[in-house]
Amino acid sequence: MPESFVVDNSVVMAWCFNDQADPYADAVLERLEETSATVPSLWPLEVVNVLLAAERRKLLSPADSERFVRLLAQLPIIIELDCPPSLMKDLLGLGRGHKLSSYDAAYLELSIRKGLPLATLDKSLRKAAKAEKLSLL
């Protein structure tokens, strides 16, 4: 069985929008047939924020958003609820050091802490993962 991994929202949302279809994101989705992915606790908020913004811009209907959320719930995506005491300090350091948003730093921190490869389409996050000597999926 393949190793689990951390998946960021750039990959997940590529599954939602036809105009963002990406072979890499598709391969990550296929990998979920054999293993699980882990996401930080902020992930549901990020997903919903993107869906709401897309609805407001008339890119998705409410039914499309609800369908996508139901599909995500069927995937083996584990939401990491563990919040180590050093989390904010670690996020500050990673965000500063790699010029990342707090959200992207959360995916990087989780990947580092869990020792898991990272799946992302975000160029800055890929660069930070390489600098941290993390495996990229």
DSSP file (Angstrom, degrees, kcal/mol; ACC not computed):
  #  RESIDUE AA STRUCTURE BP1 BP2  ACC     N-H-->O    O-->H-N    N-H-->O    O-->H-N    TCO  KAPPA ALPHA  PHI   PSI    X-CA   Y-CA   Z-CA
    1    1 A M              0   0    0      0, 0.0     3,-0.1     0, 0.0    34,-0.1   0.000 360.0 360.0 360.0 131.5    0.0    0.0    0.0
    2    2 A P        -     0   0    0      0, 0.0    34,-0.2     0, 0.0     2,-0.1  -0.227 360.0 -92.9 -62.5 154.2    1.4    3.4   -0.9
    3    3 A E        -     0   0    0      1,-0.1    32,-0.1    32,-0.1   113,-0.0  -0.352  40.7-110.3 -66.2 144.4    2.4    5.8    1.8
    4    4 A S        -     0   0    0     -3,-0.1     2,-0.3    31,-0.1    33,-0.2  -0.168  40.5-166.8 -63.8 170.3   -0.2    8.4    3.0
    5    5 A F  E     -a   37   0A   0     31,-1.1    33,-2.6   111,-0.2     2,-0.5  -0.961  25.4-104.7-155.1 166.7    0.5   12.0    2.2
    6    6 A V  E     -ab  38 118A   0    111,-3.0   113,-3.1    -2,-0.3     2,-0.4  -0.876  34.0-162.8 -97.7 131.2   -0.5   15.6    2.9
    7    7 A V  E     - b   0 119A   0     31,-1.6   113,-0.2    -2,-0.5     2,-0.2  -0.956   5.8-147.0-117.2 133.6   -2.7   17.2    0.2
    8    8 A D    >>  -     0   0    0    111,-2.4     4,-1.6    -2,-0.4     3,-1.0  -0.504  28.8-104.2 -96.9 169.9   -3.2   20.9    0.0
    9    9 A N  H 3> S+     0   0    0      1,-0.3     4,-2.7     2,-0.2     5,-0.2   0.725 112.5  68.9 -67.8 -23.1   -6.2   22.8   -1.2
   10   10 A S  H 3> S+     0   0    0      1,-0.2     4,-0.7     2,-0.2    -1,-0.3   0.885 106.5  41.4 -62.8 -36.3   -4.8   23.7   -4.6
   11   11 A V  H <> S+     0   0    0     -3,-1.0     4,-0.8   108,-0.3     3,-0.5   0.932 114.4  50.9 -73.6 -47.8   -4.9   20.0   -5.6
   12   12 A V  H >< S+     0   0    0     -4,-1.6     3,-1.1     1,-0.2     4,-0.4   0.905 109.6  49.4 -58.9 -44.3   -8.3   19.4   -4.0
   13   13 A M  H >X S+     0   0    0     -4,-2.7     4,-1.3     1,-0.3     3,-1.0   0.745  98.3  67.3 -73.0 -21.0  -10.0   22.4   -5.7
   14   14 A A  H 3< S+     0   0    0     -4,-0.7    -1,-0.3    -3,-0.5     6,-0.2   0.786  95.6  59.0 -64.3 -25.2   -8.5   21.3   -9.1
   15   15 A W  T << S+     0   0    0     -3,-1.1    -1,-0.2    -4,-0.8    -2,-0.2   0.710 105.3  50.5 -72.8 -19.3  -10.9   18.3   -8.8
   16   16 A C  T <4 S+     0   0    0     -3,-1.0     2,-0.5    -4,-0.4    -2,-0.2   0.839 102.6  58.2 -88.3 -36.8  -13.9   20.7   -8.6
   17   17 A F    ><  -     0   0    0     -4,-1.3     3,-1.6     1,-0.1    -1,-0.1  -0.858  62.8-153.1-109.3 123.7  -13.4   23.0  -11.6
   18   18 A N  G >  S+     0   0    0     -2,-0.5     3,-1.5     1,-0.3    -1,-0.1   0.855  98.0  57.4 -58.9 -36.3  -13.2   21.6  -15.1
   19   19 A D  G 3  S+     0   0    0      1,-0.3    -1,-0.3     3,-0.0    -5,-0.1   0.580 105.9  51.5 -74.6  -7.0  -11.1   24.6  -16.2
   20   20 A Q  G <  S+     0   0    0     -3,-1.6    -1,-0.3    -6,-0.2    -2,-0.2   0.212  76.8 145.0-109.1  12.8   -8.5   23.7  -13.6
   21   21 A A    <   -     0   0    0     -3,-1.5    -6,-0.1    -4,-0.1     3,-0.1  -0.242  24.8-179.7 -54.0 137.6   -8.2   20.0  -14.6
   22   22 A D     >  -     0   0    0     -8,-0.1     4,-2.6     1,-0.1     5,-0.2  -0.990  35.4-138.0-147.4 130.1   -4.6   18.9  -14.1
   23   23 A P  H  > S+     0   0    0      0, 0.0     4,-2.2     0, 0.0     5,-0.1   0.867 107.9  51.9 -57.7 -37.6   -2.9   15.5  -14.7
   24   24 A Y  H  > S+     0   0    0      2,-0.2     4,-2.2     1,-0.2     5,-0.2   0.946 110.7  46.7 -63.8 -48.6   -1.0   15.8  -11.4
   25   25 A A  H  > S+     0   0    0      1,-0.2     4,-2.2     2,-0.2    -1,-0.2   0.885 111.7  52.2 -61.7 -38.7   -4.2   16.5   -9.4
   26   26 A D  H  X S+     0   0    0     -4,-2.6     4,-2.3     2,-0.2    -1,-0.2   0.900 108.5  50.5 -63.4 -40.4   -5.9   13.6  -11.2
   27   27 A A  H  X S+     0   0    0     -4,-2.2     4,-1.9     2,-0.2    -2,-0.2   0.877 108.8  51.8 -65.6 -37.6   -3.0   11.3  -10.3
   28   28 A V  H  X S+     0   0    0     -4,-2.2     4,-1.0     2,-0.2    -2,-0.2   0.925 109.4  50.0 -63.5 -44.0   -3.3   12.4   -6.6
   29   29 A L  H >< S+     0   0    0     -4,-2.2     3,-0.7     1,-0.2    -2,-0.2   0.912 109.3  51.4 -60.8 -43.1   -7.0   11.7   -6.7
   30   30 A E  H >< S+     0   0    0     -4,-2.3     3,-1.9     1,-0.2     4,-0.3   0.864 102.4  60.5 -62.1 -35.5   -6.3    8.2   -8.1
   31   31 A R  H >X S+     0   0    0     -4,-1.9     3,-2.1     1,-0.3     4,-1.3   0.804  90.5  69.9 -62.7 -27.9   -3.8    7.6   -5.4
   32   32 A L  T << S+     0   0    0     -4,-1.0    -1,-0.3    -3,-0.7    -2,-0.2   0.581  83.9  71.1 -68.3  -7.5   -6.6    8.0   -2.9
   33   33 A E  T <4 S+     0   0    0     -3,-1.9    -1,-0.3    -4,-0.2    -2,-0.2   0.702 111.7  28.9 -74.5 -18.8   -8.0    4.7   -4.1
   34   34 A E  T <4 S+     0   0    0     -3,-2.1     2,-0.3    -4,-0.3    -2,-0.2   0.588 129.3  10.0-116.9 -16.8   -5.0    3.0   -2.4
   35   35 A T  S  < S-     0   0    0     -4,-1.3     2,-0.3   -34,-0.1    -1,-0.1  -0.852  72.9 -99.8-151.3-177.7   -4.1    5.2    0.6
   36   36 A S        -     0   0    0     -2,-0.3   -31,-1.1   -34,-0.2     2,-0.3  -0.711  21.0-142.5-111.8 164.1   -5.3    8.2    2.6
   37   37 A A  E     -ac   5  77A   0     39,-2.4    41,-3.4    -2,-0.3     2,-0.4  -0.891  10.5-144.3-120.4 155.2   -4.4   11.8    2.7
   38   38 A T  E     -ac   6  78A   0    -33,-2.6   -31,-1.6    -2,-0.3    41,-0.2  -0.938  15.8-177.1-120.7 143.7   -4.1   14.1    5.7
   39   39 A V  E     - c   0  79A   0     39,-2.6    41,-3.3    -2,-0.4   -31,-0.1  -0.955  30.6-103.0-134.9 153.5   -5.0   17.8    5.8
   40   40 A P  E >   - c   0  80A   0      0, 0.0     3,-2.1     0, 0.0    41,-0.1  -0.314  41.6-101.3 -72.3 164.2   -4.7   20.5    8.6
   41   41 A S  T 3  S+     0   0    0     39,-0.7     4,-0.3     1,-0.3    40,-0.1   0.688 119.0  64.6 -62.3 -18.9   -7.8   21.5   10.5
   42   42 A L  T >> S+     0   0    0      1,-0.2     4,-1.9     2,-0.1     3,-0.5   0.628  77.4  92.2 -77.3 -12.1   -8.2   24.7    8.5
   43   43 A W  H <> S+     0   0    0     -3,-2.1     4,-2.7     1,-0.2     5,-0.2   0.879  80.1  52.0 -54.9 -47.9   -8.8   22.6    5.3
   44   44 A P  H 3> S+     0   0    0      0, 0.0     4,-2.5     0, 0.0    -1,-0.2   0.897 110.1  51.2 -58.0 -36.7  -12.7   22.5    5.5
   45   45 A L  H <> S+     0   0    0     -3,-0.5     4,-2.3    -4,-0.3    -2,-0.2   0.903 110.4  48.5 -65.0 -40.6  -12.7   26.3    5.9
   46   46 A E  H  X S+     0   0    0     -4,-1.9     4,-2.2     2,-0.2     5,-0.2   0.926 111.9  48.9 -64.6 -44.7  -10.5   26.7    2.8
   47   47 A V  H  X S+     0   0    0     -4,-2.7     4,-2.4     1,-0.2    -2,-0.2   0.956 113.6  45.6 -59.6 -51.4  -12.7   24.4    0.8
   48   48 A V  H  X S+     0   0    0     -4,-2.5     4,-2.8     1,-0.2     5,-0.2   0.880 110.1  54.8 -62.7 -38.6  -15.9   26.1    1.8
   49   49 A N  H  X S+     0   0    0     -4,-2.3     4,-2.3    -5,-0.2    -1,-0.2   0.921 109.7  46.5 -61.1 -44.1  -14.4   29.6    1.2
   50   50 A V  H  X S+     0   0    0     -4,-2.2     4,-2.3     2,-0.2    -2,-0.2   0.915 113.3  49.6 -64.4 -42.5  -13.4   28.7   -2.4
   51   51 A L  H  X S+     0   0    0     -4,-2.4     4,-2.3     2,-0.2    -2,-0.2   0.925 111.5  48.0 -63.6 -44.3  -16.9   27.2   -3.0
   52   52 A L  H  X S+     0   0    0     -4,-2.8     4,-2.4     1,-0.2    -1,-0.2   0.913 111.9  49.6 -62.8 -42.1  -18.7   30.2   -1.7
   53   53 A A  H  X S+     0   0    0     -4,-2.3     4,-1.6    -5,-0.2    -1,-0.2   0.902 111.1  50.1 -63.2 -39.9  -16.5   32.6   -3.8
   54   54 A A  H  <>S+     0   0    0     -4,-2.3     5,-3.2     1,-0.2     6,-1.1   0.878 109.6  50.9 -66.6 -37.5  -17.2   30.4   -6.9
   55   55 A E  H ><5S+     0   0    0     -4,-2.3     3,-1.7     4,-0.2    -2,-0.2   0.926 108.7  51.3 -64.1 -43.6  -20.9   30.6   -6.2
   56   56 A R  H 3<5S+     0   0    0     -4,-2.4    -1,-0.2     1,-0.3    -2,-0.2   0.832 111.1  47.8 -63.6 -31.4  -20.8   34.4   -5.9
   57   57 A R  T 3<5S-     0   0    0     -4,-1.6    -1,-0.3    -5,-0.2    -2,-0.2   0.342 116.6-117.5 -89.9   6.5  -19.0   34.6   -9.2
   58   58 A K  T < 5S+     0   0    0     -3,-1.7    -3,-0.2     2,-0.2    -2,-0.1   0.767  82.4 121.6  63.7  27.8  -21.6   32.2  -10.7
   59   59 A L  S   <S+     0   0    0     -5,-3.2     2,-0.3     1,-0.2    -4,-0.2   0.714  78.9  23.8 -87.9 -23.9  -18.9   29.6  -11.5
   60   60 A L  S    S-     0   0    0     -6,-1.1    -2,-0.2    -9,-0.1    -1,-0.2  -0.973  75.1-133.0-136.1 150.8  -20.8   27.0   -9.4
   61   61 A S     >  -     0   0    0     -2,-0.3     4,-2.2    -3,-0.1     5,-0.2  -0.629  34.7-107.6 -92.1 162.1  -24.3   26.6   -8.3
   62   62 A P  H  > S+     0   0    0      0, 0.0     4,-2.5     0, 0.0     5,-0.2   0.884 123.8  54.4 -55.6 -36.9  -25.2   25.8   -4.7
   63   63 A A  H  > S+     0   0    0      2,-0.2     4,-2.3     1,-0.2     5,-0.2   0.888 105.8  51.9 -64.9 -38.4  -26.1   22.3   -5.9
   64   64 A D  H  > S+     0   0    0      2,-0.2     4,-2.4     1,-0.2    -1,-0.2   0.931 110.9  48.0 -61.4 -45.5  -22.6   21.9   -7.5
   65   65 A S  H  X S+     0   0    0     -4,-2.2     4,-2.4     1,-0.2    -2,-0.2   0.926 112.4  48.0 -62.0 -45.8  -20.9   23.0   -4.2
   66   66 A E  H  X S+     0   0    0     -4,-2.5     4,-2.1     1,-0.2    -1,-0.2   0.889 111.1  51.3 -64.2 -38.8  -23.0   20.6   -2.1
   67   67 A R  H  X S+     0   0    0     -4,-2.3     4,-2.2     2,-0.2    -1,-0.2   0.917 110.1  49.4 -62.8 -43.9  -22.3   17.7   -4.6
   68   68 A F  H  X S+     0   0    0     -4,-2.4     4,-2.6     1,-0.2    -2,-0.2   0.911 109.7  51.1 -63.9 -42.6  -18.6   18.4   -4.3
   69   69 A V  H  X S+     0   0    0     -4,-2.4     4,-2.0     1,-0.2    -1,-0.2   0.900 109.8  50.5 -61.5 -40.9  -18.7   18.5   -0.5
   70   70 A R  H  X S+     0   0    0     -4,-2.1     4,-0.7     2,-0.2    -1,-0.2   0.902 110.5  49.7 -63.6 -40.1  -20.5   15.1   -0.5
   71   71 A L  H >< S+     0   0    0     -4,-2.2     3,-1.0     1,-0.2     4,-0.5   0.920 109.4  51.0 -65.0 -43.2  -17.8   13.7   -2.9
   72   72 A L  H >< S+     0   0    0     -4,-2.6     3,-1.5     1,-0.2     5,-0.3   0.885 103.5  59.5 -60.4 -38.3  -15.0   14.9   -0.7
   73   73 A A  H 3< S+     0   0    0     -4,-2.0    -1,-0.2     1,-0.3    -2,-0.2   0.734 101.2  56.1 -63.8 -21.4  -16.7   13.3    2.4
   74   74 A Q  T << S+     0   0    0     -3,-1.0    -1,-0.3    -4,-0.7    -2,-0.2   0.590  91.7  90.1 -85.7 -10.9  -16.4    9.9    0.6
   75   75 A L  S <  S-     0   0    0     -3,-1.5     2,-2.4    -4,-0.5   -39,-0.1  -0.546  90.4-110.0 -87.2 151.7  -12.6   10.2    0.1
   76   76 A P        +     0   0    0      0, 0.0   -39,-2.4     0, 0.0     2,-0.6  -0.422  63.6 146.1 -79.8  68.7  -10.1    8.9    2.7
   77   77 A I  E     -c   37   0A   0     -2,-2.4     2,-0.5    -5,-0.3   -39,-0.2  -0.936  35.6-153.9-109.2 119.9   -9.0   12.4    3.8
   78   78 A I  E     -c   38   0A   0    -41,-3.4   -39,-2.6    -2,-0.6     2,-0.7  -0.823   7.1-143.3 -98.2 124.0   -8.1   12.7    7.4
   79   79 A I  E     -c   39   0A   0     -2,-0.5     2,-0.7   -41,-0.2   -38,-0.1  -0.790  17.8-135.3 -89.0 117.9   -8.5   16.1    9.1
   80   80 A E  E     +c   40   0A   0    -41,-3.3   -39,-0.7    -2,-0.7    30,-0.0  -0.616  29.9 171.8 -77.3 112.9   -5.6   16.5   11.6
   81   81 A L        +     0   0    0     -2,-0.7     2,-0.2   -41,-0.1    -1,-0.2   0.555  39.9 114.0 -99.6  -9.7   -7.1   18.0   14.7
   82   82 A D        -     0   0    0      1,-0.1   -41,-0.2     0, 0.0    -2,-0.0  -0.435  45.8-169.9 -64.3 129.8   -3.9   17.6   16.9
   83   83 A C        -     0   0    0     -2,-0.2    -1,-0.1   -42,-0.0    -2,-0.0  -0.809   9.0-153.0-126.6  90.0   -2.7   21.1   17.8
   84   84 A P    >   -     0   0    0      0, 0.0     3,-2.3     0, 0.0     4,-0.3  -0.268  26.1-115.9 -61.9 149.7    0.7   21.0   19.3
   85   85 A P  T 3  S+     0   0    0      0, 0.0     3,-0.4     0, 0.0     4,-0.3   0.795 115.5  54.1 -56.6 -28.6    1.6   23.8   21.7
   86   86 A S  T 3> S+     0   0    0      1,-0.2     4,-2.9     2,-0.1     5,-0.2   0.400  77.8 105.7 -86.3   4.4    4.3   25.0   19.4
   87   87 A L  H <> S+     0   0    0     -3,-2.3     4,-2.9     1,-0.2     5,-0.2   0.906  79.0  45.1 -56.1 -50.4    2.1   25.2   16.3
   88   88 A M  H  > S+     0   0    0     -3,-0.4     4,-2.5    -4,-0.3    -1,-0.2   0.917 115.1  48.2 -63.0 -41.7    1.7   29.0   16.1
   89   89 A K  H  > S+     0   0    0     -4,-0.3     4,-2.3     2,-0.2    -1,-0.2   0.921 113.5  48.1 -62.2 -43.5    5.5   29.5   16.7
   90   90 A D  H  X S+     0   0    0     -4,-2.9     4,-2.7     2,-0.2     5,-0.2   0.906 111.6  49.5 -64.2 -42.1    6.2   26.9   14.0
   91   91 A L  H  X S+     0   0    0     -4,-2.9     4,-2.9    -5,-0.2     5,-0.3   0.905 110.1  51.1 -64.3 -41.5    3.8   28.4   11.5
   92   92 A L  H  X S+     0   0    0     -4,-2.5     4,-2.7    -5,-0.2     5,-0.3   0.939 112.5  46.7 -59.1 -46.6    5.3   31.9   12.1
   93   93 A G  H  X S+     0   0    0     -4,-2.3     4,-2.8     2,-0.2    -2,-0.2   0.920 115.8  43.5 -63.5 -45.4    8.8   30.5   11.4
   94   94 A L  H  X S+     0   0    0     -4,-2.7     4,-2.1     2,-0.2     6,-0.3   0.911 115.0  49.7 -67.9 -41.9    7.8   28.6    8.3
   95   95 A G  H  X>S+     0   0    0     -4,-2.9     5,-1.7    -5,-0.2     4,-0.8   0.925 117.1  40.6 -62.4 -45.0    5.7   31.4    7.0
   96   96 A R  H ><5S+     0   0    0     -4,-2.7     3,-0.6    -5,-0.3    -2,-0.2   0.950 115.7  50.0 -66.3 -49.5    8.5   34.0    7.5
   97   97 A G  H 3<5S+     0   0    0     -4,-2.8    -2,-0.2    -5,-0.3    -1,-0.2   0.805 125.1  26.7 -62.9 -31.9   11.3   31.7    6.4
   98   98 A H  H 3<5S-     0   0    0     -4,-2.1    -1,-0.2    -5,-0.2    -2,-0.2   0.324 104.6-117.5-115.0   6.3    9.6   30.7    3.1
   99   99 A K  T <<5 +     0   0    0     -4,-0.8     2,-0.3    -3,-0.6    -3,-0.2   0.927  64.0 149.8  55.8  48.3    7.4   33.7    2.5
  100  100 A L      < -     0   0    0     -5,-1.7    -1,-0.2    -6,-0.3    -2,-0.1  -0.729  51.1-108.1-107.5 157.3    4.2   31.6    2.8
  101  101 A S     >  -     0   0    0     -2,-0.3     4,-2.5     1,-0.1     5,-0.2  -0.363  38.5-107.0 -69.4 163.4    0.7   32.4    4.0
  102  102 A S  H  > S+     0   0    0      1,-0.2     4,-1.5     2,-0.2    -1,-0.1   0.852 121.6  56.0 -61.4 -32.6   -0.3   30.9    7.3
  103  103 A Y  H  > S+     0   0    0      2,-0.2     4,-1.3     1,-0.2     3,-0.2   0.948 109.9  42.4 -66.0 -48.8   -2.5   28.5    5.4
  104  104 A D  H  > S+     0   0    0      1,-0.2     4,-2.1     2,-0.2     3,-0.2   0.887 111.1  56.6 -65.7 -37.6    0.3   27.2    3.2
  105  105 A A  H  X S+     0   0    0     -4,-2.5     4,-3.1     1,-0.2    -1,-0.2   0.843 101.2  59.1 -61.1 -32.3    2.6   27.1    6.2
  106  106 A A  H  X S+     0   0    0     -4,-1.5     4,-2.1     2,-0.2    -1,-0.2   0.893 106.6  45.9 -64.9 -39.8    0.0   24.8    7.9
  107  107 A Y  H  X S+     0   0    0     -4,-1.3     4,-2.1    -3,-0.2    -2,-0.2   0.907 115.0  47.8 -67.8 -40.8    0.3   22.2    5.1
  108  108 A L  H  X S+     0   0    0     -4,-2.1     4,-2.4     2,-0.2    -2,-0.2   0.932 112.1  49.0 -64.8 -46.4    4.1   22.4    5.2
  109  109 A E  H  X S+     0   0    0     -4,-3.1     4,-3.2     1,-0.2     5,-0.2   0.909 111.1  50.2 -60.0 -43.8    4.2   22.1    9.0
  110  110 A L  H  X S+     0   0    0     -4,-2.1     4,-2.6     1,-0.2     6,-0.3   0.909 110.5  49.6 -63.0 -42.4    1.9   19.1    8.9
  111  111 A S  H  X>S+     0   0    0     -4,-2.1     5,-1.6     2,-0.2     4,-1.2   0.912 114.4  45.2 -62.6 -43.1    4.0   17.4    6.3
  112  112 A I  H  <5S+     0   0    0     -4,-2.4     3,-0.3     2,-0.2    -2,-0.2   0.955 115.2  46.8 -63.8 -50.8    7.2   18.0    8.3
  113  113 A R  H  <5S+     0   0    0     -4,-3.2    -2,-0.2     1,-0.2    -1,-0.2   0.880 119.9  38.1 -61.9 -40.8    5.6   16.9   11.6
  114  114 A K  H  <5S-     0   0    0     -4,-2.6    -1,-0.2    -5,-0.2    -2,-0.2   0.603 103.1-128.1 -87.2 -12.2    4.1   13.8   10.2
  115  115 A G  T  <5 +     0   0    0     -4,-1.2    -3,-0.2    -3,-0.3    -4,-0.1   0.870  60.6 142.8  66.5  36.0    7.0   13.0    7.9
  116  116 A L      < -     0   0    0     -5,-1.6    -1,-0.2    -6,-0.3  -111,-0.2  -0.806  55.9-104.8-110.9 148.9    4.7   12.6    5.0
  117  117 A P        -     0   0    0      0, 0.0  -111,-3.0     0, 0.0     2,-0.4  -0.293  36.7-126.6 -63.5 157.6    5.1   13.7    1.3
  118  118 A L  E     -bd   6 136A   0     17,-2.3    19,-2.6  -113,-0.2     2,-0.6  -0.916  13.4-158.6-113.2 133.0    3.3   16.8    0.2
  119  119 A A  E     +b    7   0A   0   -113,-3.1  -111,-2.4    -2,-0.4     2,-0.3  -0.955  34.2 142.6-108.7 116.9    0.9   17.0   -2.8
  120  120 A T        -     0   0    0     -2,-0.6    -2,-0.0  -113,-0.2  -111,-0.0  -0.995  46.6-159.0-152.5 150.6    0.5   20.6   -4.0
  121  121 A L        +     0   0    0     -2,-0.3     2,-0.4   -97,-0.0    -1,-0.1   0.446  66.6 110.5-100.7  -7.8    0.2   22.6   -7.2
  122  122 A D     >  -     0   0    0      1,-0.2     4,-2.4     2,-0.1     5,-0.2  -0.572  59.3-153.3 -76.0 120.3    1.3   25.8   -5.4
  123  123 A K  H  > S+     0   0    0     -2,-0.4     4,-2.3     1,-0.2     5,-0.2   0.888  93.8  49.3 -63.3 -41.3    4.8   26.8   -6.7
  124  124 A S  H  > S+     0   0    0      1,-0.2     4,-2.3     2,-0.2    -1,-0.2   0.896 112.6  47.8 -65.9 -39.3    5.8   28.6   -3.5
  125  125 A L  H  > S+     0   0    0      2,-0.2     4,-2.4     1,-0.2    -2,-0.2   0.880 110.7  51.4 -70.0 -37.7    4.8   25.7   -1.4
  126  126 A R  H  X S+     0   0    0     -4,-2.4     4,-2.2     2,-0.2    -2,-0.2   0.918 110.8  49.2 -62.2 -42.9    6.6   23.2   -3.6
  127  127 A K  H  X S+     0   0    0     -4,-2.3     4,-2.2     1,-0.2    -2,-0.2   0.916 111.7  48.4 -63.0 -43.4    9.7   25.4   -3.3
  128  128 A A  H  X S+     0   0    0     -4,-2.3     4,-1.8     2,-0.2    -1,-0.2   0.898 109.7  52.6 -64.1 -40.9    9.4   25.5    0.5
  129  129 A A  H  <>S+     0   0    0     -4,-2.4     5,-3.0     1,-0.2    -1,-0.2   0.912 109.9  48.4 -61.7 -42.5    8.9   21.7    0.7
  130  130 A K  H ><5S+     0   0    0     -4,-2.2     3,-1.6     1,-0.2    -1,-0.2   0.915 109.7  51.9 -62.8 -42.5   12.1   21.2   -1.4
  131  131 A A  H 3<5S+     0   0    0     -4,-2.2    -1,-0.2     1,-0.3    -2,-0.2   0.831 109.8  49.7 -63.3 -31.6   14.0   23.6    0.9
  132  132 A E  T 3<5S-     0   0    0     -4,-1.8    -1,-0.3    -5,-0.1    -2,-0.2   0.359 116.7-117.8 -86.9   4.8   12.8   21.6    3.9
  133  133 A K  T < 5 +     0   0    0     -3,-1.6     2,-0.2     1,-0.2    -3,-0.2   0.823  61.6 154.1  61.4  34.7   13.9   18.4    2.2
  134  134 A L      < -     0   0    0     -5,-3.0     2,-0.3    -6,-0.1    -1,-0.2  -0.626  47.8-111.3 -89.2 150.9   10.4   17.1    2.1
  135  135 A S        -     0   0    0     -2,-0.2   -17,-2.3   -19,-0.1     2,-0.4  -0.619  27.1-146.2 -77.3 140.1    9.2   14.5   -0.5
  136  136 A L  B      d  118   0A   0     -2,-0.3   -17,-0.2   -19,-0.2   -10,-0.0  -0.892 360.0 360.0-104.6 139.8    6.8   15.8   -3.0
  137  137 A L              0   0    0    -19,-2.6   -18,-0.2    -2,-0.4    -1,-0.1   0.482 360.0 360.0 -74.9 360.0    4.1   13.5   -4.3
